[in-house]
Amino acid sequence: MTSTPRELRRRHLAALRTPPLACGHRDPIRCAVVPHGRSSYGLTVRELLAERSRLLTAGWTPGEVDTRLNAREAIAA
């Protein structure tokens, strides 16, 4: 049985042999780890409401905004 560090090294070396993906990463596992855009983690309710308003003004639908910010749970708390 192989160890996790060894498996990760092998995965990294294998990724170096492949062309980059559209996002620039060579290993798709990196895409899942890197957040897309700014994070709402740690925002106060006031900041969260301001960000929600900014996104709605930018043309996002309320459903997209709620999904992106998890606004319903944060504002209800």
PDB file with SEQRES, HELIX, SHEET and CRYST1 records, atoms N, CA, C and O in Angstrom:
SEQRES   1 A   77  MET THR SER THR PRO ARG GLU LEU ARG ARG ARG HIS LEU          
SEQRES   2 A   77  ALA ALA LEU ARG THR PRO PRO LEU ALA CYS GLY HIS ARG          
SEQRES   3 A   77  ASP PRO ILE ARG CYS ALA VAL VAL PRO HIS GLY ARG SER          
SEQRES   4 A   77  SER TYR GLY LEU THR VAL ARG GLU LEU LEU ALA GLU ARG          
SEQRES   5 A   77  SER ARG LEU LEU THR ALA GLY TRP THR PRO GLY GLU VAL          
SEQRES   6 A   77  ASP THR ARG LEU ASN ALA ARG GLU ALA ILE ALA ALA              
HELIX    1 AA1 THR A    4  LEU A   16  1                                  13    
HELIX    2 AA2 PRO A   28  VAL A   33  1                                   6    
HELIX    3 AA3 VAL A   45  THR A   57  1                                  13    
HELIX    4 AA4 PRO A   62  LEU A   69  1                                   8    
HELIX    5 AA5 ALA A   71  ALA A   76  1                                   6    
CRYST1    1.000    1.000    1.000  90.00  90.00  90.00 P 1           1          
ATOM      1  N   MET A   1       0.850  -1.172   0.000  1.00  0.00           N  
ATOM      2  CA  MET A   1       0.000   0.000   0.000  1.00  0.00           C  
ATOM      3  C   MET A   1       0.900   1.242   0.000  1.00  0.00           C  
ATOM      4  O   MET A   1       1.884   1.299   0.738  1.00  0.00           O  
ATOM      5  N   THR A   2       0.561   2.222  -0.823  1.00  0.00           N  
ATOM      6  CA  THR A   2       1.386   3.425  -0.902  1.00  0.00           C  
ATOM      7  C   THR A   2       0.908   4.473   0.087  1.00  0.00           C  
ATOM      8  O   THR A   2      -0.245   4.468   0.519  1.00  0.00           O  
ATOM      9  N   SER A   3       1.807   5.361   0.431  1.00  0.00           N  
ATOM     10  CA  SER A   3       1.457   6.419   1.372  1.00  0.00           C  
ATOM     11  C   SER A   3       0.864   7.614   0.629  1.00  0.00           C  
ATOM     12  O   SER A   3       1.087   7.787  -0.570  1.00  0.00           O  
ATOM     13  N   THR A   4       0.122   8.420   1.343  1.00  0.00           N  
ATOM     14  CA  THR A   4      -0.511   9.593   0.734  1.00  0.00           C  
ATOM     15  C   THR A   4       0.518  10.568   0.173  1.00  0.00           C  
ATOM     16  O   THR A   4       0.331  11.032  -0.952  1.00  0.00           O  
ATOM     17  N   PRO A   5       1.604  10.912   0.891  1.00  0.00           N  
ATOM     18  CA  PRO A   5       2.582  11.832   0.297  1.00  0.00           C  
ATOM     19  C   PRO A   5       3.170  11.304  -1.013  1.00  0.00           C  
ATOM     20  O   PRO A   5       3.391  12.065  -1.955  1.00  0.00           O  
ATOM     21  N   ARG A   6       3.419  10.005  -1.062  1.00  0.00           N  
ATOM     22  CA  ARG A   6       3.964   9.420  -2.292  1.00  0.00           C  
ATOM     23  C   ARG A   6       2.943   9.520  -3.425  1.00  0.00           C  
ATOM     24  O   ARG A   6       3.303   9.837  -4.559  1.00  0.00           O  
ATOM     25  N   GLU A   7       1.688   9.255  -3.127  1.00  0.00           N  
ATOM     26  CA  GLU A   7       0.644   9.356  -4.151  1.00  0.00           C  
ATOM     27  C   GLU A   7       0.507  10.788  -4.657  1.00  0.00           C  
ATOM     28  O   GLU A   7       0.318  11.011  -5.853  1.00  0.00           O  
ATOM     29  N   LEU A   8       0.602  11.758  -3.751  1.00  0.00           N  
ATOM     30  CA  LEU A   8       0.509  13.160  -4.160  1.00  0.00           C  
ATOM     31  C   LEU A   8       1.688  13.566  -5.037  1.00  0.00           C  
ATOM     32  O   LEU A   8       1.512  14.302  -6.008  1.00  0.00           O  
ATOM     33  N   ARG A   9       2.885  13.094  -4.705  1.00  0.00           N  
ATOM     34  CA  ARG A   9       4.058  13.381  -5.551  1.00  0.00           C  
ATOM     35  C   ARG A   9       3.871  12.779  -6.936  1.00  0.00           C  
ATOM     36  O   ARG A   9       4.164  13.426  -7.942  1.00  0.00           O  
ATOM     37  N   ARG A  10       3.385  11.544  -6.991  1.00  0.00           N  
ATOM     38  CA  ARG A  10       3.159  10.895  -8.288  1.00  0.00           C  
ATOM     39  C   ARG A  10       2.109  11.647  -9.094  1.00  0.00           C  
ATOM     40  O   ARG A  10       2.253  11.812 -10.306  1.00  0.00           O  
ATOM     41  N   ARG A  11       1.059  12.101  -8.431  1.00  0.00           N  
ATOM     42  CA  ARG A  11       0.009  12.867  -9.120  1.00  0.00           C  
ATOM     43  C   ARG A  11       0.576  14.174  -9.656  1.00  0.00           C  
ATOM     44  O   ARG A  11       0.275  14.568 -10.783  1.00  0.00           O  
ATOM     45  N   HIS A  12       1.399  14.851  -8.849  1.00  0.00           N  
ATOM     46  CA  HIS A  12       2.006  16.110  -9.273  1.00  0.00           C  
ATOM     47  C   HIS A  12       2.907  15.887 -10.489  1.00  0.00           C  
ATOM     48  O   HIS A  12       2.841  16.646 -11.455  1.00  0.00           O  
ATOM     49  N   LEU A  13       3.737  14.861 -10.445  1.00  0.00           N  
ATOM     50  CA  LEU A  13       4.626  14.581 -11.577  1.00  0.00           C  
ATOM     51  C   LEU A  13       3.831  14.225 -12.830  1.00  0.00           C  
ATOM     52  O   LEU A  13       4.209  14.614 -13.935  1.00  0.00           O  
ATOM     53  N   ALA A  14       2.750  13.498 -12.667  1.00  0.00           N  
ATOM     54  CA  ALA A  14       1.901  13.162 -13.816  1.00  0.00           C  
ATOM     55  C   ALA A  14       1.243  14.418 -14.377  1.00  0.00           C  
ATOM     56  O   ALA A  14       1.104  14.556 -15.593  1.00  0.00           O  
ATOM     57  N   ALA A  15       0.840  15.325 -13.507  1.00  0.00           N  
ATOM     58  CA  ALA A  15       0.197  16.560 -13.966  1.00  0.00           C  
ATOM     59  C   ALA A  15       1.168  17.420 -14.756  1.00  0.00           C  
ATOM     60  O   ALA A  15       0.759  18.130 -15.675  1.00  0.00           O  
ATOM     61  N   LEU A  16       2.448  17.366 -14.411  1.00  0.00           N  
ATOM     62  CA  LEU A  16       3.445  18.152 -15.147  1.00  0.00           C  
ATOM     63  C   LEU A  16       3.594  17.682 -16.591  1.00  0.00           C  
ATOM     64  O   LEU A  16       4.061  18.437 -17.443  1.00  0.00           O  
ATOM     65  N   ARG A  17       3.205  16.453 -16.867  1.00  0.00           N  
ATOM     66  CA  ARG A  17       3.313  15.911 -18.225  1.00  0.00           C  
ATOM     67  C   ARG A  17       2.108  16.242 -19.097  1.00  0.00           C  
ATOM     68  O   ARG A  17       2.093  15.914 -20.283  1.00  0.00           O  
ATOM     69  N   THR A  18       1.112  16.879 -18.528  1.00  0.00           N  
ATOM     70  CA  THR A  18      -0.097  17.203 -19.291  1.00  0.00           C  
ATOM     71  C   THR A  18      -0.134  18.691 -19.607  1.00  0.00           C  
ATOM     72  O   THR A  18       0.476  19.491 -18.898  1.00  0.00           O  
ATOM     73  N   PRO A  19      -0.845  19.069 -20.663  1.00  0.00           N  
ATOM     74  CA  PRO A  19      -0.966  20.504 -20.963  1.00  0.00           C  
ATOM     75  C   PRO A  19      -1.858  21.185 -19.925  1.00  0.00           C  
ATOM     76  O   PRO A  19      -2.707  20.532 -19.317  1.00  0.00           O  
ATOM     77  N   PRO A  20      -1.673  22.483 -19.718  1.00  0.00           N  
ATOM     78  CA  PRO A  20      -2.509  23.190 -18.744  1.00  0.00           C  
ATOM     79  C   PRO A  20      -3.975  23.199 -19.164  1.00  0.00           C  
ATOM     80  O   PRO A  20      -4.293  23.191 -20.353  1.00  0.00           O  
ATOM     81  N   LEU A  21      -4.855  23.216 -18.179  1.00  0.00           N  
ATOM     82  CA  LEU A  21      -6.289  23.334 -18.427  1.00  0.00           C  
ATOM     83  C   LEU A  21      -6.618  24.785 -18.757  1.00  0.00           C  
ATOM     84  O   LEU A  21      -5.739  25.646 -18.710  1.00  0.00           O  
ATOM     85  N   ALA A  22      -7.856  25.058 -19.085  1.00  0.00           N  
ATOM     86  CA  ALA A  22      -8.267  26.423 -19.433  1.00  0.00           C  
ATOM     87  C   ALA A  22      -8.032  27.395 -18.282  1.00  0.00           C  
ATOM     88  O   ALA A  22      -7.764  28.575 -18.513  1.00  0.00           O  
ATOM     89  N   CYS A  23      -8.130  26.913 -17.049  1.00  0.00           N  
ATOM     90  CA  CYS A  23      -7.939  27.775 -15.874  1.00  0.00           C  
ATOM     91  C   CYS A  23      -6.470  28.046 -15.592  1.00  0.00           C  
ATOM     92  O   CYS A  23      -6.144  28.919 -14.787  1.00  0.00           O  
ATOM     93  N   GLY A  24      -5.575  27.303 -16.251  1.00  0.00           N  
ATOM     94  CA  GLY A  24      -4.145  27.486 -16.033  1.00  0.00           C  
ATOM     95  C   GLY A  24      -3.517  26.399 -15.178  1.00  0.00           C  
ATOM     96  O   GLY A  24      -2.295  26.249 -15.173  1.00  0.00           O  
ATOM     97  N   HIS A  25      -4.326  25.643 -14.458  1.00  0.00           N  
ATOM     98  CA  HIS A  25      -3.808  24.554 -13.633  1.00  0.00           C  
ATOM     99  C   HIS A  25      -3.544  23.328 -14.506  1.00  0.00           C  
ATOM    100  O   HIS A  25      -4.148  23.160 -15.565  1.00  0.00           O  
ATOM    101  N   ARG A  26      -2.658  22.503 -14.052  1.00  0.00           N  
ATOM    102  CA  ARG A  26      -2.407  21.251 -14.761  1.00  0.00           C  
ATOM    103  C   ARG A  26      -3.153  20.087 -14.118  1.00  0.00           C  
ATOM    104  O   ARG A  26      -3.392  19.067 -14.765  1.00  0.00           O  
ATOM    105  N   ASP A  27      -3.516  20.236 -12.867  1.00  0.00           N  
ATOM    106  CA  ASP A  27      -4.236  19.190 -12.145  1.00  0.00           C  
ATOM    107  C   ASP A  27      -5.630  19.715 -11.798  1.00  0.00           C  
ATOM    108  O   ASP A  27      -5.740  20.738 -11.123  1.00  0.00           O  
ATOM    109  N   PRO A  28      -6.696  19.043 -12.241  1.00  0.00           N  
ATOM    110  CA  PRO A  28      -8.042  19.552 -11.974  1.00  0.00           C  
ATOM    111  C   PRO A  28      -8.392  19.625 -10.494  1.00  0.00           C  
ATOM    112  O   PRO A  28      -9.327  20.336 -10.126  1.00  0.00           O  
ATOM    113  N   ILE A  29      -7.677  18.919  -9.644  1.00  0.00           N  
ATOM    114  CA  ILE A  29      -7.977  18.996  -8.216  1.00  0.00           C  
ATOM    115  C   ILE A  29      -7.705  20.396  -7.685  1.00  0.00           C  
ATOM    116  O   ILE A  29      -8.324  20.818  -6.708  1.00  0.00           O  
ATOM    117  N   ARG A  30      -6.788  21.119  -8.314  1.00  0.00           N  
ATOM    118  CA  ARG A  30      -6.481  22.490  -7.893  1.00  0.00           C  
ATOM    119  C   ARG A  30      -7.657  23.420  -8.165  1.00  0.00           C  
ATOM    120  O   ARG A  30      -7.887  24.364  -7.408  1.00  0.00           O  
ATOM    121  N   CYS A  31      -8.397  23.166  -9.229  1.00  0.00           N  
ATOM    122  CA  CYS A  31      -9.532  24.024  -9.570  1.00  0.00           C  
ATOM    123  C   CYS A  31     -10.612  23.949  -8.498  1.00  0.00           C  
ATOM    124  O   CYS A  31     -11.279  24.945  -8.217  1.00  0.00           O  
ATOM    125  N   ALA A  32     -10.785  22.797  -7.909  1.00  0.00           N  
ATOM    126  CA  ALA A  32     -11.802  22.638  -6.876  1.00  0.00           C  
ATOM    127  C   ALA A  32     -11.383  23.331  -5.583  1.00  0.00           C  
ATOM    128  O   ALA A  32     -12.236  23.725  -4.787  1.00  0.00           O  
ATOM    129  N   VAL A  33     -10.088  23.482  -5.370  1.00  0.00           N  
ATOM    130  CA  VAL A  33      -9.581  24.070  -4.142  1.00  0.00           C  
ATOM    131  C   VAL A  33      -9.580  25.590  -4.214  1.00  0.00           C  
ATOM    132  O   VAL A  33      -9.850  26.257  -3.215  1.00  0.00           O  
ATOM    133  N   VAL A  34      -9.284  26.138  -5.368  1.00  0.00           N  
ATOM    134  CA  VAL A  34      -9.175  27.586  -5.526  1.00  0.00           C  
ATOM    135  C   VAL A  34     -10.566  28.180  -5.683  1.00  0.00           C  
ATOM    136  O   VAL A  34     -11.295  27.794  -6.596  1.00  0.00           O  
ATOM    137  N   PRO A  35     -10.952  29.107  -4.815  1.00  0.00           N  
ATOM    138  CA  PRO A  35     -12.274  29.718  -4.964  1.00  0.00           C  
ATOM    139  C   PRO A  35     -12.338  30.595  -6.202  1.00  0.00           C  
ATOM    140  O   PRO A  35     -11.345  31.218  -6.577  1.00  0.00           O  
ATOM    141  N   HIS A  36     -13.493  30.646  -6.831  1.00  0.00           N  
ATOM    142  CA  HIS A  36     -13.702  31.482  -7.998  1.00  0.00           C  
ATOM    143  C   HIS A  36     -14.202  32.834  -7.530  1.00  0.00           C  
ATOM    144  O   HIS A  36     -15.320  32.947  -7.028  1.00  0.00           O  
ATOM    145  N   GLY A  37     -13.399  33.837  -7.688  1.00  0.00           N  
ATOM    146  CA  GLY A  37     -13.805  35.176  -7.290  1.00  0.00           C  
ATOM    147  C   GLY A  37     -13.595  35.429  -5.808  1.00  0.00           C  
ATOM    148  O   GLY A  37     -12.974  34.634  -5.101  1.00  0.00           O  
ATOM    149  N   ARG A  38     -14.121  36.542  -5.362  1.00  0.00           N  
ATOM    150  CA  ARG A  38     -13.967  36.935  -3.969  1.00  0.00           C  
ATOM    151  C   ARG A  38     -14.795  36.037  -3.061  1.00  0.00           C  
ATOM    152  O   ARG A  38     -15.834  35.516  -3.465  1.00  0.00           O  
ATOM    153  N   SER A  39     -14.330  35.864  -1.849  1.00  0.00           N  
ATOM    154  CA  SER A  39     -15.036  35.037  -0.879  1.00  0.00           C  
ATOM    155  C   SER A  39     -15.851  35.912   0.058  1.00  0.00           C  
ATOM    156  O   SER A  39     -15.434  37.014   0.413  1.00  0.00           O  
ATOM    157  N   SER A  40     -17.008  35.418   0.456  1.00  0.00           N  
ATOM    158  CA  SER A  40     -17.837  36.144   1.418  1.00  0.00           C  
ATOM    159  C   SER A  40     -17.611  35.632   2.837  1.00  0.00           C  
ATOM    160  O   SER A  40     -18.278  36.074   3.772  1.00  0.00           O  
ATOM    161  N   TYR A  41     -16.684  34.711   2.996  1.00  0.00           N  
ATOM    162  CA  TYR A  41     -16.408  34.147   4.317  1.00  0.00           C  
ATOM    163  C   TYR A  41     -15.869  35.242   5.238  1.00  0.00           C  
ATOM    164  O   TYR A  41     -14.936  35.958   4.876  1.00  0.00           O  
ATOM    165  N   GLY A  42     -16.443  35.365   6.398  1.00  0.00           N  
ATOM    166  CA  GLY A  42     -15.965  36.319   7.379  1.00  0.00           C  
ATOM    167  C   GLY A  42     -16.569  37.705   7.273  1.00  0.00           C  
ATOM    168  O   GLY A  42     -16.206  38.587   8.052  1.00  0.00           O  
ATOM    169  N   LEU A  43     -17.480  37.928   6.335  1.00  0.00           N  
ATOM    170  CA  LEU A  43     -18.113  39.237   6.226  1.00  0.00           C  
ATOM    171  C   LEU A  43     -19.150  39.408   7.329  1.00  0.00           C  
ATOM    172  O   LEU A  43     -19.812  38.450   7.727  1.00  0.00           O  
ATOM    173  N   THR A  44     -19.282  40.621   7.812  1.00  0.00           N  
ATOM    174  CA  THR A  44     -20.343  40.924   8.766  1.00  0.00           C  
ATOM    175  C   THR A  44     -21.664  40.964   8.001  1.00  0.00           C  
ATOM    176  O   THR A  44     -21.665  40.983   6.770  1.00  0.00           O  
ATOM    177  N   VAL A  45     -22.770  40.975   8.710  1.00  0.00           N  
ATOM    178  CA  VAL A  45     -24.079  41.029   8.051  1.00  0.00           C  
ATOM    179  C   VAL A  45     -24.186  42.299   7.214  1.00  0.00           C  
ATOM    180  O   VAL A  45     -24.714  42.276   6.102  1.00  0.00           O  
ATOM    181  N   ARG A  46     -23.685  43.395   7.749  1.00  0.00           N  
ATOM    182  CA  ARG A  46     -23.729  44.662   7.010  1.00  0.00           C  
ATOM    183  C   ARG A  46     -22.930  44.572   5.704  1.00  0.00           C  
ATOM    184  O   ARG A  46     -23.404  45.007   4.654  1.00  0.00           O  
ATOM    185  N   GLU A  47     -21.721  44.009   5.772  1.00  0.00           N  
ATOM    186  CA  GLU A  47     -20.890  43.848   4.578  1.00  0.00           C  
ATOM    187  C   GLU A  47     -21.528  42.871   3.597  1.00  0.00           C  
ATOM    188  O   GLU A  47     -21.456  43.062   2.383  1.00  0.00           O  
ATOM    189  N   LEU A  48     -22.152  41.825   4.130  1.00  0.00           N  
ATOM    190  CA  LEU A  48     -22.816  40.840   3.288  1.00  0.00           C  
ATOM    191  C   LEU A  48     -23.985  41.465   2.531  1.00  0.00           C  
ATOM    192  O   LEU A  48     -24.176  41.192   1.346  1.00  0.00           O  
ATOM    193  N   LEU A  49     -24.759  42.295   3.205  1.00  0.00           N  
ATOM    194  CA  LEU A  49     -25.873  42.982   2.545  1.00  0.00           C  
ATOM    195  C   LEU A  49     -25.365  43.955   1.484  1.00  0.00           C  
ATOM    196  O   LEU A  49     -25.974  44.087   0.423  1.00  0.00           O  
ATOM    197  N   ALA A  50     -24.255  44.636   1.762  1.00  0.00           N  
ATOM    198  CA  ALA A  50     -23.670  45.550   0.776  1.00  0.00           C  
ATOM    199  C   ALA A  50     -23.179  44.779  -0.448  1.00  0.00           C  
ATOM    200  O   ALA A  50     -23.369  45.224  -1.580  1.00  0.00           O  
ATOM    201  N   GLU A  51     -22.553  43.632  -0.226  1.00  0.00           N  
ATOM    202  CA  GLU A  51     -22.078  42.807  -1.347  1.00  0.00           C  
ATOM    203  C   GLU A  51     -23.258  42.261  -2.143  1.00  0.00           C  
ATOM    204  O   GLU A  51     -23.206  42.201  -3.372  1.00  0.00           O  
ATOM    205  N   ARG A  52     -24.321  41.864  -1.448  1.00  0.00           N  
ATOM    206  CA  ARG A  52     -25.528  41.377  -2.128  1.00  0.00           C  
ATOM    207  C   ARG A  52     -26.102  42.469  -3.020  1.00  0.00           C  
ATOM    208  O   ARG A  52     -26.470  42.215  -4.167  1.00  0.00           O  
ATOM    209  N   SER A  53     -26.176  43.678  -2.492  1.00  0.00           N  
ATOM    210  CA  SER A  53     -26.692  44.808  -3.263  1.00  0.00           C  
ATOM    211  C   SER A  53     -25.810  45.086  -4.478  1.00  0.00           C  
ATOM    212  O   SER A  53     -26.316  45.365  -5.564  1.00  0.00           O  
ATOM    213  N   ARG A  54     -24.488  45.010  -4.293  1.00  0.00           N  
ATOM    214  CA  ARG A  54     -23.558  45.249  -5.397  1.00  0.00           C  
ATOM    215  C   ARG A  54     -23.743  44.222  -6.512  1.00  0.00           C  
ATOM    216  O   ARG A  54     -23.744  44.574  -7.692  1.00  0.00           O  
ATOM    217  N   LEU A  55     -23.901  42.951  -6.134  1.00  0.00           N  
ATOM    218  CA  LEU A  55     -24.074  41.900  -7.135  1.00  0.00           C  
ATOM    219  C   LEU A  55     -25.403  42.042  -7.871  1.00  0.00           C  
ATOM    220  O   LEU A  55     -25.466  41.839  -9.083  1.00  0.00           O  
ATOM    221  N   LEU A  56     -26.464  42.390  -7.145  1.00  0.00           N  
ATOM    222  CA  LEU A  56     -27.765  42.593  -7.792  1.00  0.00           C  
ATOM    223  C   LEU A  56     -27.702  43.760  -8.773  1.00  0.00           C  
ATOM    224  O   LEU A  56     -28.288  43.699  -9.854  1.00  0.00           O  
ATOM    225  N   THR A  57     -26.993  44.823  -8.397  1.00  0.00           N  
ATOM    226  CA  THR A  57     -26.824  45.971  -9.282  1.00  0.00           C  
ATOM    227  C   THR A  57     -26.024  45.587 -10.521  1.00  0.00           C  
ATOM    228  O   THR A  57     -26.235  46.142 -11.599  1.00  0.00           O  
ATOM    229  N   ALA A  58     -25.109  44.641 -10.365  1.00  0.00           N  
ATOM    230  CA  ALA A  58     -24.278  44.189 -11.483  1.00  0.00           C  
ATOM    231  C   ALA A  58     -25.027  43.246 -12.422  1.00  0.00           C  
ATOM    232  O   ALA A  58     -24.474  42.821 -13.437  1.00  0.00           O  
ATOM    233  N   GLY A  59     -26.282  42.913 -12.097  1.00  0.00           N  
ATOM    234  CA  GLY A  59     -27.081  42.092 -12.993  1.00  0.00           C  
ATOM    235  C   GLY A  59     -27.265  40.647 -12.580  1.00  0.00           C  
ATOM    236  O   GLY A  59     -27.857  39.866 -13.325  1.00  0.00           O  
ATOM    237  N   TRP A  60     -26.772  40.273 -11.413  1.00  0.00           N  
ATOM    238  CA  TRP A  60     -26.967  38.907 -10.941  1.00  0.00           C  
ATOM    239  C   TRP A  60     -28.423  38.727 -10.536  1.00  0.00           C  
ATOM    240  O   TRP A  60     -29.070  39.676 -10.095  1.00  0.00           O  
ATOM    241  N   THR A  61     -28.938  37.507 -10.686  1.00  0.00           N  
ATOM    242  CA  THR A  61     -30.295  37.219 -10.230  1.00  0.00           C  
ATOM    243  C   THR A  61     -30.258  36.963  -8.724  1.00  0.00           C  
ATOM    244  O   THR A  61     -29.213  36.589  -8.192  1.00  0.00           O  
ATOM    245  N   PRO A  62     -31.389  37.161  -8.025  1.00  0.00           N  
ATOM    246  CA  PRO A  62     -31.402  36.894  -6.576  1.00  0.00           C  
ATOM    247  C   PRO A  62     -30.992  35.461  -6.229  1.00  0.00           C  
ATOM    248  O   PRO A  62     -30.331  35.234  -5.215  1.00  0.00           O  
ATOM    249  N   GLY A  63     -31.378  34.502  -7.058  1.00  0.00           N  
ATOM    250  CA  GLY A  63     -30.989  33.114  -6.805  1.00  0.00           C  
ATOM    251  C   GLY A  63     -29.489  32.913  -6.894  1.00  0.00           C  
ATOM    252  O   GLY A  63     -28.904  32.213  -6.067  1.00  0.00           O  
ATOM    253  N   GLU A  64     -28.853  33.529  -7.904  1.00  0.00           N  
ATOM    254  CA  GLU A  64     -27.399  33.429  -8.042  1.00  0.00           C  
ATOM    255  C   GLU A  64     -26.689  34.060  -6.850  1.00  0.00           C  
ATOM    256  O   GLU A  64     -25.707  33.522  -6.338  1.00  0.00           O  
ATOM    257  N   VAL A  65     -27.198  35.204  -6.421  1.00  0.00           N  
ATOM    258  CA  VAL A  65     -26.582  35.906  -5.292  1.00  0.00           C  
ATOM    259  C   VAL A  65     -26.710  35.074  -4.021  1.00  0.00           C  
ATOM    260  O   VAL A  65     -25.737  34.922  -3.282  1.00  0.00           O  
ATOM    261  N   ASP A  66     -27.893  34.538  -3.761  1.00  0.00           N  
ATOM    262  CA  ASP A  66     -28.097  33.730  -2.558  1.00  0.00           C  
ATOM    263  C   ASP A  66     -27.223  32.483  -2.571  1.00  0.00           C  
ATOM    264  O   ASP A  66     -26.689  32.086  -1.535  1.00  0.00           O  
ATOM    265  N   THR A  67     -27.076  31.863  -3.743  1.00  0.00           N  
ATOM    266  CA  THR A  67     -26.230  30.683  -3.848  1.00  0.00           C  
ATOM    267  C   THR A  67     -24.773  31.047  -3.601  1.00  0.00           C  
ATOM    268  O   THR A  67     -24.074  30.347  -2.870  1.00  0.00           O  
ATOM    269  N   ARG A  68     -24.318  32.124  -4.198  1.00  0.00           N  
ATOM    270  CA  ARG A  68     -22.914  32.539  -4.079  1.00  0.00           C  
ATOM    271  C   ARG A  68     -22.554  32.966  -2.658  1.00  0.00           C  
ATOM    272  O   ARG A  68     -21.480  32.632  -2.158  1.00  0.00           O  
ATOM    273  N   LEU A  69     -23.440  33.693  -2.023  1.00  0.00           N  
ATOM    274  CA  LEU A  69     -23.120  34.261  -0.717  1.00  0.00           C  
ATOM    275  C   LEU A  69     -23.662  33.463   0.456  1.00  0.00           C  
ATOM    276  O   LEU A  69     -23.304  33.742   1.601  1.00  0.00           O  
ATOM    277  N   ASN A  70     -24.511  32.483   0.206  1.00  0.00           N  
ATOM    278  CA  ASN A  70     -25.219  31.789   1.290  1.00  0.00           C  
ATOM    279  C   ASN A  70     -25.886  32.820   2.186  1.00  0.00           C  
ATOM    280  O   ASN A  70     -25.839  32.720   3.412  1.00  0.00           O  
ATOM    281  N   ALA A  71     -26.502  33.803   1.561  1.00  0.00           N  
ATOM    282  CA  ALA A  71     -27.014  34.975   2.273  1.00  0.00           C  
ATOM    283  C   ALA A  71     -28.159  34.637   3.218  1.00  0.00           C  
ATOM    284  O   ALA A  71     -28.258  35.225   4.295  1.00  0.00           O  
ATOM    285  N   ARG A  72     -29.005  33.724   2.845  1.00  0.00           N  
ATOM    286  CA  ARG A  72     -30.171  33.438   3.692  1.00  0.00           C  
ATOM    287  C   ARG A  72     -29.755  32.946   5.071  1.00  0.00           C  
ATOM    288  O   ARG A  72     -30.307  33.387   6.080  1.00  0.00           O  
ATOM    289  N   GLU A  73     -28.782  32.033   5.121  1.00  0.00           N  
ATOM    290  CA  GLU A  73     -28.342  31.503   6.409  1.00  0.00           C  
ATOM    291  C   GLU A  73     -27.621  32.569   7.224  1.00  0.00           C  
ATOM    292  O   GLU A  73     -27.823  32.662   8.435  1.00  0.00           O  
ATOM    293  N   ALA A  74     -26.788  33.369   6.581  1.00  0.00           N  
ATOM    294  CA  ALA A  74     -25.991  34.366   7.305  1.00  0.00           C  
ATOM    295  C   ALA A  74     -26.859  35.497   7.835  1.00  0.00           C  
ATOM    296  O   ALA A  74     -26.661  35.953   8.961  1.00  0.00           O  
ATOM    297  N   ILE A  75     -27.817  35.952   7.039  1.00  0.00           N  
ATOM    298  CA  ILE A  75     -28.649  37.078   7.450  1.00  0.00           C  
ATOM    299  C   ILE A  75     -29.639  36.636   8.526  1.00  0.00           C  
ATOM    300  O   ILE A  75     -29.982  37.416   9.415  1.00  0.00           O  
ATOM    301  N   ALA A  76     -30.097  35.389   8.448  1.00  0.00           N  
ATOM    302  CA  ALA A  76     -31.049  34.882   9.440  1.00  0.00           C  
ATOM    303  C   ALA A  76     -30.395  34.713  10.812  1.00  0.00           C  
ATOM    304  O   ALA A  76     -31.073  34.775  11.837  1.00  0.00           O  
ATOM    305  N   ALA A  77     -29.091  34.502  10.829  1.00  0.00           N  
ATOM    306  CA  ALA A  77     -28.378  34.253  12.104  1.00  0.00           C  
ATOM    307  C   ALA A  77     -28.189  35.491  12.935  1.00  0.00           C  
ATOM    308  O   ALA A  77     -27.611  35.424  14.020  1.00  0.00           O  
TER     309      ALA A  77                                                      
END                                                                             
